[in-house]
Amino acid sequence: MKLLHWALALIAVLLLGAPAKAADWLLLLGTESGAPDEPLRPLVFVQPLAQAVLFPDRVSGLTSAKLAPYNGQHAGFNVLSGDDAQSSFSLRRVRLGLKGSVPDTEQAINYFVAAELGDNASTTDGPILIDASATFNSPWGPRLRAGQFKLAMMDETLEAVHVTADLIDFSVVAARLLQERRVENGQQVGAAYAFRDTGLMLFDTIGFGPMRLSYAATLTNGAPRTLDGDDDKDVGARLQLAWLPKPKQEYKPERDEAALFGWALSGRREVTPGQRERRLRAGGGAQLRTGPLRVRVEGVYAKGVLPTGASPPFAGQPVAVSATGDAWGVTALIGTRITPKLETDVALHRLDQEPDGGPTRRIFWESVFGAQWFFNPRAKVAVNLALRKIEAPDAGADARRIVGTIAPKAGVQATVRY
């Protein structure tokens, strides 16, 4: 398994010299750049999903008083829903939205609003208003976005899941380090933030020849979908430099491009009553593609307010948070369009949680093999097989027995846009 992981990593590195297809998501998410001047433009898509964990072992041989009652159960990472379901069917996303330009402003003011009605981590408390922002565009300076919007972080989390996302699930790096939830008494509670926050974003893209320099600075609450409960704010920034061999593709969600980017986000969170800790997330990467080939490599560093997993690691148990813990992760993705309708995708994800060692150190590996069939520009089906592994090098025998039961996961997801 390790040889396979490192072989995929080597392939990703060797391919870094190829140009690629990507997007300027800071412009495309909430502005109408390159689009017709329309007051009402619907955004509707549905993603039905079928998933299964393949032949997982039940945990056995646990000896500690705390864990022995869980002998004979499946570990939480092998449960997809309920108390012990290894397969599930769901409407992963049902997104209904509107975007457009305010009339008589010559696209100087844009808006974007969307509701999420699907069954995913962001809707565990019910349907949500996932996006709600207005963008003010000036020909003489930066654009200003106000409201609830995607944070300027990983390219994986910025890209539109119904347009360019090649894999069914977010990587273990994005999901564990960036998919935030509220913290109470040292535990995660409530629905996920969907990589979004409420506040202000100052951003723009500057062009010089075939080069594009995109930047963003954000000031946000540190919690979306709620009134701000304290005076602490998150401060973030992202910088991207891209070369466009075909500048006319500038506003396309997929375009020929070679890009480098970096970002950071910092704020404070209350972990337990009276204890506030710094939460830092930072990273960078490259995204490239030419013709049928797409390559993306990203790295992330996290410090403070770090989720360490369910404790104990079984379905329905609370997720513990380390107040000052750290982690780093790397993702690599290679996609190749074999024919106009068929694409194959291979990804490698590695996350090292608490790398300095200790009983909560975990090393997560994912190798994902996928294929996508495009019926037309608005409908596709994706098939993924994820080979997963967790190492617990400094943990006790019981913890090693539990992580040793992790099994592969397969999924089939359709995407239909209207």
C-alpha positions, 0 to 999 in steps of 0.5 A, spaced: 500 500 500 505 504 501 509 503 495 502 505 491 501 511 495 509 513 493 508 511 486 502 516 485 506 521 489 512 521 484 507 521 478 504 527 480 511 530 481 513 528 474 507 531 471 508 538 474 511 541 468 504 540 464 500 546 463 493 545 466 485 547 466 483 551 472 479 557 474 479 564 477 474 562 483 474 569 486 471 572 480 466 566 478 463 565 485 459 571 486 461 576 480 458 576 473 464 577 469 464 575 462 456 573 463 450 576 460 447 582 464 441 579 467 438 580 473 435 573 474 440 567 473 438 560 476 443 556 479 440 549 480 443 542 481 442 535 484 447 530 486 444 523 488 449 519 491 450 511 493 456 509 497 458 503 500 464 501 505 467 494 502 467 488 507 469 492 513 472 487 519 468 488 526 473 491 532 475 485 536 480 484 542 479 491 545 481 490 553 481 497 556 475 498 560 473 504 556 473 500 549 471 493 551 464 494 550 465 496 543 468 489 541 464 486 535 462 493 532 464 497 526 469 503 527 466 510 526 470 511 519 466 504 517 459 507 518 456 511 513 449 512 516 445 511 523 448 506 528 451 501 523 450 502 516 455 500 511 451 502 505 447 508 503 443 512 498 442 519 499 441 526 495 447 529 497 446 535 494 440 539 492 442 546 491 437 552 489 440 559 487 439 565 484 445 570 481 445 576 477 446 583 476 442 589 479 438 592 474 441 599 471 448 598 474 452 596 468 454 589 472 457 594 478 453 590 483 452 583 483 448 578 488 448 570 489 444 567 494 443 559 494 439 554 499 442 547 500 436 542 501 441 535 501 443 530 506 450 532 507 455 535 513 452 542 512 445 540 513 445 536 519 441 541 523 436 542 517 436 545 510 440 552 510 442 558 506 449 556 504 450 562 500 448 570 500 452 575 498 453 582 494 459 584 490 460 591 488 465 592 482 469 598 481 473 599 474 478 603 478 479 599 484 478 592 488 471 589 488 468 588 495 464 582 497 459 582 503 455 577 506 456 569 506 461 566 501 466 561 500 473 563 504 479 564 500 482 557 501 484 551 498 483 550 490 479 544 492 474 547 497 473 553 492 471 550 486 464 549 484 462 542 486 457 541 480 462 543 475 469 542 476 470 537 482 472 530 479 472 526 486 465 525 490 468 526 497 473 532 499 480 529 501 481 527 508 486 533 508 480 538 506 475 535 510 479 534 517 483 541 517 478 546 513 471 543 514 469 547 521 464 546 526 462 549 532 466 547 538 463 547 545 467 544 551 472 541 547 468 538 542 465 539 535 457 540 535 452 542 530 453 542 522 459 543 518 460 550 515 461 548 508 468 552 508 464 559 508 463 564 513 460 571 514 463 578 513 467 582 507 472 580 502 476 585 498 479 582 492 480 583 484 484 580 478 489 584 475 491 582 468 498 584 464 499 580 457 497 573 458 498 573 466 493 574 471 494 576 478 488 574 483 488 577 490 483 576 496 483 579 503 477 577 508 475 579 515 469 574 517 466 572 523 469 565 524 462 562 524 457 563 518 449 562 519 449 566 526 450 572 529 457 574 531 458 572 539 464 575 540 469 581 538 474 576 535 474 576 527 478 571 522 483 575 517 485 571 511 488 572 504 489 569 498 494 570 492 494 566 485 499 568 479 496 564 473 499 564 466 493 563 460 495 561 454 488 562 451 486 569 455 479 569 451 478 563 456 479 568 462 472 567 465 470 560 463 470 555 469 475 551 466 480 554 462 487 552 460 492 555 465 498 554 469 497 557 476 501 557 483 497 560 489 498 561 497 493 562 502 492 563 510 486 564 515 487 566 522 482 567 528 481 565 535 476 560 538 473 558 544 475 551 546 472 551 553 469 556 557 474 561 558 479 558 554 480 561 547 486 559 542 489 561 536 486 557 530 491 558 524 490 554 517 495 556 511 497 552 505 499 553 497 499 549 491 499 549 483 494 547 478 495 545 471 492 542 465 493 542 457 488 539 453 485 532 456 490 533 462 489 536 469 494 536 475 493 539 482 497 539 488 496 542 494 499 542 501 495 545 508 498 546 515 493 547 521 495 549 528 490 550 534 483 548 535 484 541 531 479 536 531 482 529 533 476 524 531 471 521 535 472 519 542 471 513 542 472 512 535 465 509 534 458 512 530 455 517 534 460 519 539 463 526 540 469 529 536 474 531 540 478 538 539 485 539 541 486 546 543 493 547 541 494 541 536 497 541 529 497 537 523 499 538 515 497 534 509 498 534 502 493 532 496 495 530 489 490 529 483 491 527 476 485 527 471 485 525 464 480 525 459 480 519 455 475 521 450 470 527 450 465 523 454 470 519 459 475 521 464 479 518 469 482 520 475 487 518 480 488 522 487 493 521 493 491 524 500 496 524 506 494 527 513 499 527 519 495 529 525 499 531 531 506 529 527 510 531 534 508 524 536 503 522 542 497 517 543 493 522 538 497 522 532 494 519 526 497 518 519 491 518 514 492 515 507 487 515 501 488 513 494 482 514 490 481 511 483 475 514 479 472 515 472 467 520 470 462 519 464 459 526 461 452 525 458 452 532 456 455 539 459 450 539 464 449 531 466 455 526 468 456 520 473 462 519 477 465 512 480 470 512 485 474 507 489 478 510 495 483 505 498 484 508 506 489 507 511 490 510 518 496 509 522 497 510 529 504 509 531 504 512 538 498 509 540 496 503 545 494 496 542 487 498 542 487 504 538 491 500 533 486 494 533 481 499 531 484 503 526 487 497 522 479 495 521 479 501 516 476 498 509 475 501 502 469 505 500 466 505 493 461 511 491 457 512 485 454 520 484 450 523 479 450 530 477 445 534 474 445 541 472 439 545 470 
